[in-house]
Amino acid sequence: MARTLGGHAPARSVPRSSTGRIWFCGQAGHYLAYFVPETGEFKRYDLEPGTGPHNLIVDKSGIVWFSGNLVGYIGRLDPNDGSIKKYPMPDPMVRDPHTLVFDKNGDIWFSARAANAIGRLTVSSGKVQLSRSRRRMHVLRIKLDSKGHPWGRPVRHEQDRDDRSATMQLREITSRARRRGRGAWR
């Protein structure tokens, strides 16, 4: 394990923002941070102990959105003043927002692996909607297709999940190719 800021806390999720900052989160260390390679500038934002940020994304205005993977919320960090706003999950069984992606409207789709869910945070209203499966699939990754439909990739790779954007209705797709371990995003 790589030794990093404040102990053994490997960095995760490293997007580069429009300002040139390379952002990352320390899941075990409960922090968000950025580094600017050209200047050597570095800044760390400590989160509450136990937050466990798994993933972060940066919007066009430089706001950092992160998954509070161990505490059941999506967080919004304003790097200008360090303030954090929390968007809690509406279902107490969904405690683990995992991977975040923006859609074309700037809203955030996310997976919640252990909770067996895919969700959407409408940024303008702060409303969180969830779509859960009855099957135990442990959706790990999430991507949007060219039509804006979110697709979740279960850990087992046998099934993809497609949430209809407008209705939040879940459709599960199983294929033999998935069971043989071929690519997940076709």
TINU-362162 format. One line per 5 residues: number of its first residue (from 1); their letters; for each residue x, y, z of C-alpha. Coordinates in Angstrom, 1 decimal, decimal comma. Layout:
! residues N
NUM> a> X:Y:Z | ...
! end
This chain:
! residues 186
1> martl> 0,0:0,0:0,0 | 1,3:3,4:-0,9 | 2,2:5,7:2,0 | 0,5:9,1:1,5 | -0,9:12,0:3,4
6> gghap> -1,3:11,1:7,0 | -0,5:7,4:6,9 | -1,6:4,5:4,7 | -4,4:6,1:2,7 | -4,0:5,5:-1,0
11> arsvp> -5,4:8,2:-3,2 | -8,5:7,4:-5,3 | -10,2:9,1:-8,1 | -7,9:11,6:-9,8 | -9,8:14,0:-12,2
16> rsstg> -8,1:17,2:-13,4 | -10,3:20,3:-13,1 | -10,5:23,2:-15,5 | -8,1:25,2:-13,2 | -5,4:22,6:-13,6
21> riwfc> -5,8:21,1:-10,2 | -5,6:17,3:-10,0 | -8,1:16,2:-7,3 | -8,0:13,0:-5,3 | -9,6:11,5:-2,3
26> gqagh> -8,2:9,4:0,5 | -10,8:6,9:1,5 | -9,0:5,5:4,5 | -7,7:8,9:5,5 | -11,0:10,7:5,1
31> ylayf> -9,8:13,6:3,0 | -10,1:15,4:-0,3 | -7,0:17,1:-1,8 | -5,6:18,7:-4,9 | -2,2:19,1:-6,4
36> vpetg> -1,1:21,5:-9,2 | 1,9:19,9:-10,9 | 3,0:23,2:-12,7 | 3,3:25,1:-9,4 | 3,6:22,4:-6,7
41> efkry> 0,6:23,9:-5,0 | -1,1:21,4:-2,7 | -4,1:21,6:-0,5 | -5,9:19,1:1,7 | -9,5:19,2:3,0
46> dlepg> -10,1:17,0:6,0 | -13,5:15,4:6,2 | -15,2:14,1:9,3 | -13,7:10,8:10,6 | -15,5:7,8:9,1
51> tgphn> -16,6:9,6:5,9 | -14,6:7,2:3,6 | -14,8:9,2:0,3 | -14,6:6,7:-2,5 | -15,0:8,9:-5,6
56> livdk> -15,0:12,6:-6,6 | -15,9:14,6:-9,6 | -15,4:18,3:-10,4 | -18,1:20,4:-12,1 | -17,5:23,2:-14,6
61> sgivw> -17,5:25,8:-11,9 | -14,8:24,0:-9,9 | -17,1:22,6:-7,2 | -16,0:19,2:-6,0 | -18,7:16,5:-5,5
66> fsgnl> -17,7:13,3:-3,5 | -19,3:10,1:-2,2 | -19,4:9,8:1,5 | -19,1:6,1:1,1 | -19,2:5,1:4,7
71> vgyig> -21,8:7,7:5,9 | -24,6:7,7:3,3 | -24,3:11,0:1,6 | -23,0:12,8:-1,4 | -21,0:15,9:-0,5
76> rldpn> -20,4:19,2:-2,2 | -17,1:20,9:-1,4 | -16,6:24,6:-2,3 | -12,8:24,8:-2,6 | -12,9:28,6:-2,3
81> dgsik> -14,0:28,6:1,4 | -13,8:24,9:2,3 | -17,5:24,6:3,0 | -19,2:21,3:2,6 | -22,9:20,6:2,0
86> kypmp> -24,3:17,1:2,5 | -27,0:15,4:0,4 | -28,1:12,4:2,5 | -29,6:9,3:1,0 | -33,4:9,1:1,5
91> dpmvr> -33,3:5,4:2,3 | -31,3:4,4:5,5 | -30,5:1,1:3,8 | -28,5:3,1:1,2 | -25,4:4,0:3,2
96> dphtl> -22,8:3,6:0,6 | -22,8:6,0:-2,4 | -19,9:4,8:-4,5 | -19,1:6,1:-8,0 | -20,4:9,4:-9,3
101> vfdkn> -20,8:10,7:-12,9 | -22,3:13,9:-14,3 | -25,1:13,8:-16,9 | -25,5:16,4:-19,6 | -27,6:18,6:-17,3
106> gdiwf> -24,9:18,6:-14,6 | -26,9:16,2:-12,3 | -25,1:13,4:-10,6 | -25,8:9,7:-11,1 | -24,2:7,3:-8,7
111> saraa> -24,0:3,6:-7,7 | -24,5:2,3:-4,2 | -22,7:-1,0:-4,2 | -23,7:-2,8:-1,0 | -27,2:-1,2:-1,2
116> naigr> -27,8:-2,7:-4,6 | -28,9:0,7:-6,0 | -28,3:3,3:-8,6 | -29,4:6,8:-7,9 | -29,6:10,4:-9,1
121> ltvss> -28,9:13,7:-7,3 | -30,7:16,6:-9,0 | -28,2:19,3:-8,2 | -30,6:22,3:-8,6 | -33,1:20,9:-6,0
126> gkvql> -30,9:18,6:-3,9 | -33,4:15,8:-4,5 | -31,9:12,3:-4,4 | -33,8:9,5:-6,2 | -33,0:5,8:-5,9
131> srsrr> -33,7:2,7:-7,9 | -33,0:-0,6:-6,1 | -32,8:-4,1:-7,4 | -34,1:-7,2:-5,6 | -31,1:-9,1:-6,8
136> rmhvl> -27,7:-8,9:-5,1 | -25,6:-7,5:-7,8 | -23,3:-5,0:-6,0 | -23,2:-2,3:-8,7 | -19,6:-0,9:-8,7
141> rikld> -19,2:1,3:-11,7 | -21,7:3,6:-13,5 | -21,5:5,2:-16,9 | -23,9:7,1:-19,1 | -24,6:6,1:-22,7
146> skghp> -25,0:8,5:-25,6 | -28,7:8,9:-24,8 | -28,0:9,8:-21,2 | -29,1:6,4:-19,8 | -27,1:5,3:-16,8
151> wgrpv> -25,6:1,8:-16,9 | -24,2:0,1:-13,8 | -21,6:-2,6:-13,8 | -22,1:-5,2:-11,1 | -19,1:-6,7:-9,4
156> rheqd> -20,0:-10,2:-10,8 | -20,1:-8,8:-14,4 | -23,0:-11,0:-15,4 | -25,5:-8,3:-15,5 | -25,7:-4,6:-16,4
161> rddrs> -28,3:-2,4:-15,0 | -30,0:0,3:-17,0 | -32,1:2,9:-15,2 | -34,5:4,8:-17,4 | -33,5:8,4:-16,9
166> atmql> -37,0:9,9:-16,5 | -38,8:7,1:-14,7 | -36,1:5,6:-12,5 | -37,4:2,2:-13,5 | -34,7:-0,5:-13,4
171> reits> -34,0:-2,9:-16,2 | -31,6:-5,7:-15,7 | -29,8:-7,3:-18,6 | -28,0:-10,6:-18,5 | -25,8:-12,0:-21,2
176> rarrr> -23,7:-15,0:-21,8 | -20,8:-12,8:-22,8 | -20,9:-11,2:-19,4 | -20,8:-14,5:-17,7 | -17,7:-15,4:-19,7
181> grgaw> -16,0:-12,2:-18,4 | -15,9:-10,1:-21,5 | -16,1:-6,3:-21,6 | -18,7:-4,6:-19,5 | -19,4:-1,5:-21,6
186> r> -20,8:-2,5:-25,0
! end
